Amino acid sequence: MKVAIMGSGGVGGYFGARLAQGGEEVTFIARGEHLAAIRQHGLAVSSIEGDVTVEPIRATDDPAEAGIVDAVIVAVKAWQVREAAEAIRPMVGPRTLVLPLENGVEAAGVLAEVLGEAPVLDGLCGILAWREGPGRIRHAGVSPFVRLGTRHPEQGECARRLRDALDRAPGVSAEMPDDIQAAVWSKFLFICAMSGIGAITRAPIGVTRTLPETRSLTERLLAEIEAVARARGVALPEDAVTRALRFIDALPAESTASMQRDIMAGRPSELDAQNGAVVRLGREAGVPTPINEMIHAALLPQERAARGDDAPG
């Protein structure tokens, strides 16, 4: 398949490198020093699933250079999705699929607003990866997986091709669950709770899951997110919170969420797409979310400052 990776950081860089390793024709959309390093030395992935360097490599900062592709994997930050959707238009043809792998639950809807419903899939991934330096990706801790689902029946054949390409790639497993919305919200359940508690405490998961006070806060976060999902008609498993806690407990003790790392570094983060989304969607559904509201409010001044919007009033 011809696949474009929109956002070649930890997530996009990893899955793109593995697809290329598996024999797919991959174009990486990147910019700045990351793009320069990729062009000069290839894209290097250090991973518990085995290291790989993709070289020679197709990489550009202009999506139009890639031409029409079979699939675009959108792996930018959640707050960059609308801009990314506009940028990838030149790569989207009549049979192209667009797969979002963001942490939130709203990316597919944003993509569909810009590109129309026809190309957009629902999707999620599980991975702990980050850009270690220009042209270098580090993966640790979680065996990477992708889950994808169609939004209308006409996507079925092409979606299965994309799933098979991902599943063939070394160091990746891919599935098409029967209920993709339940899968997306199940992932959102634990990543939003982990992000929120990590961002406000600045502590790794090994601390927050064992300290009674922060574990209790995590459980209350999970309960609020579950309540919002169910109010919106998402058929989460009955033991969804238990499963989320089990996943959190299995992570390496030093693990941190990407939103937490961005906030700690003073960068713009996915606060609005995670805890902020719980608050917003909870209000729409008439579900109180006091813990998420507190976390969102406490982090909002720093978030505004990171975005250059910290003027009083």
Disulfide bonds with the S-S distance in Angstrom:
none
